[in-house]
Amino acid sequence: MPARRTRRRQPSRLNPVLALVFIGGMIACGGSAAAAETGLIQKGLDLSKRHCARCHIVSDKDRFTGISSTPSFKIMIEVLKDWQDRFQTFMARNPHPAHIRLETDDPRPENLPVTTYEVILSHDDIEAILAYVNSMAERLGKTDNQGN
């Protein structure tokens, strides 16, 4: 019997414009952009607390979660000049590919340790997380990709 070949999954890269398209669609459908954005941001916070807070501090209210050697969302936004790119490509950055996948990706490899918690996200989930991160950046006064 030939050895089973597994196809290595290519991490997905979310286009940052998708969140704006979503908001624009809400306006076109008669919805309030502010209400849609607030809902998207809240969903992003909820998803971040559920999945990202295992390792990262995702809000000031949850300062005692996460792993001490893992940067908080706030620190990444305040310190890293390329924070936007890092958040937009987080699924391709280690260690994320080992335990996070898009719902449209192939099933997780069978050779992962059983202790690796699998997180399955949709494109909408990623848009929401990015909306939450961008709202945090706005509150911190860091709205461009130069860390300013």
C-alpha positions as CSV (number, residue, x, y, z in Angstrom):
1,M,0.0,0.0,0.0
2,P,1.6,3.3,-1.0
3,A,2.3,5.9,1.6
4,R,-0.5,8.4,2.1
5,R,0.5,11.8,0.8
6,T,-0.8,14.7,2.7
7,R,-1.3,18.1,1.1
8,R,0.2,20.9,3.2
9,R,-2.3,23.6,3.7
10,Q,-1.4,27.0,2.5
11,P,-2.4,29.7,5.1
12,S,-5.0,32.0,3.9
13,R,-4.3,35.7,3.7
14,L,-7.3,37.9,4.3
15,N,-7.7,41.0,2.2
16,P,-8.1,43.9,4.6
17,V,-10.6,45.5,2.2
18,L,-13.2,42.7,2.9
19,A,-14.2,44.3,6.2
20,L,-14.9,47.6,4.4
21,V,-16.9,45.8,1.8
22,F,-19.0,44.2,4.5
23,I,-19.7,47.6,6.1
24,G,-20.6,49.0,2.6
25,G,-23.0,46.1,2.0
26,M,-24.7,46.9,5.3
27,I,-25.2,50.5,4.2
28,A,-26.5,49.5,0.8
29,C,-29.0,47.2,2.5
30,G,-30.3,50.0,4.7
31,G,-28.5,49.0,7.8
32,S,-26.7,51.5,10.0
33,A,-23.0,51.4,9.4
34,A,-22.2,52.4,12.9
35,A,-24.5,49.6,14.3
36,A,-23.0,47.1,11.9
37,E,-19.4,48.1,12.8
38,T,-20.2,48.0,16.5
39,G,-21.7,44.5,16.1
40,L,-18.6,43.4,14.0
41,I,-16.2,44.8,16.6
42,Q,-18.1,43.1,19.5
43,K,-18.1,39.8,17.6
44,G,-14.3,40.3,17.1
45,L,-13.8,40.9,20.8
46,D,-15.8,37.8,21.7
47,L,-13.9,35.7,19.2
48,S,-10.6,37.1,20.4
49,K,-11.5,36.3,24.0
50,R,-12.6,32.8,23.1
51,H,-9.7,31.8,20.9
52,C,-6.8,34.3,21.1
53,A,-6.8,34.9,24.9
54,R,-5.4,31.4,25.4
55,C,-2.1,32.9,24.5
56,H,-2.5,36.7,24.1
57,I,-4.0,39.4,26.3
58,V,-6.7,40.8,24.0
59,S,-8.1,43.6,26.1
60,D,-7.3,45.8,29.1
61,K,-10.1,44.1,31.1
62,D,-8.4,40.7,30.7
63,R,-4.9,41.6,31.7
64,F,-4.3,38.4,33.6
65,T,-5.0,36.0,30.8
66,G,-2.6,34.7,28.1
67,I,1.0,33.5,28.3
68,S,3.5,35.9,29.7
69,S,5.9,35.4,26.8
70,T,3.3,36.1,24.2
71,P,2.7,39.7,23.2
72,S,-0.6,41.3,24.0
73,F,-2.7,42.8,21.2
74,K,-2.1,46.3,22.7
75,I,1.7,45.8,22.8
76,M,1.8,44.6,19.2
77,I,-0.2,47.6,18.1
78,E,1.8,50.1,20.1
79,V,5.3,48.7,19.4
80,L,5.4,46.9,16.1
81,K,5.6,49.1,13.0
82,D,4.1,46.3,10.9
83,W,1.3,45.5,13.3
84,Q,-1.4,45.7,10.6
85,D,0.4,43.2,8.4
86,R,1.0,40.9,11.3
87,F,-2.6,40.8,12.3
88,Q,-3.8,40.4,8.6
89,T,-1.4,37.4,8.2
90,F,-1.6,35.9,11.6
91,M,-2.8,32.5,10.3
92,A,0.4,32.1,8.4
93,R,2.6,33.1,11.3
94,N,3.9,30.4,13.7
95,P,2.6,28.9,15.8
96,H,-0.9,29.7,14.4
97,P,-0.9,27.2,11.4
98,A,-0.5,24.3,13.9
99,H,-3.9,24.9,15.5
100,I,-5.9,27.4,13.5
101,R,-7.6,26.8,10.1
102,L,-10.3,28.3,8.0
103,E,-13.5,26.3,7.8
104,T,-12.8,25.9,4.0
105,D,-9.4,24.4,4.5
106,D,-8.6,20.7,4.6
107,P,-9.1,18.9,7.9
108,R,-6.3,19.2,10.4
109,P,-3.4,16.8,9.9
110,E,-3.7,13.6,11.8
111,N,-0.1,13.8,13.1
112,L,-0.7,16.8,15.4
113,P,-0.5,16.1,19.1
114,V,-4.0,15.5,20.6
115,T,-3.2,18.3,23.1
116,T,-3.2,20.9,20.2
117,Y,-6.5,22.7,20.5
118,E,-8.0,23.2,17.0
119,V,-9.6,26.5,16.2
120,I,-11.8,26.7,13.1
121,L,-12.5,30.2,11.8
122,S,-14.6,31.6,9.0
123,H,-13.7,34.5,6.8
124,D,-16.4,36.5,8.7
125,D,-14.7,35.6,12.0
126,I,-11.4,36.9,10.7
127,E,-13.0,40.1,9.5
128,A,-14.5,40.5,13.0
129,I,-11.2,40.0,14.7
130,L,-9.5,42.5,12.4
131,A,-12.4,45.0,13.0
132,Y,-11.8,44.6,16.8
133,V,-8.1,45.0,16.4
134,N,-8.5,48.1,14.2
135,S,-10.9,49.6,16.8
136,M,-8.3,49.1,19.5
137,A,-5.7,50.7,17.3
138,E,-8.0,53.7,16.8
139,R,-8.4,54.1,20.5
140,L,-4.6,54.0,20.9
141,G,-4.1,56.5,18.1
142,K,-2.4,54.0,15.9
143,T,-4.3,54.0,12.6
144,D,-1.6,53.7,10.0
145,N,0.9,50.9,9.1
146,Q,3.8,53.0,10.5
147,G,2.9,52.6,14.1
148,N,1.8,56.3,14.3
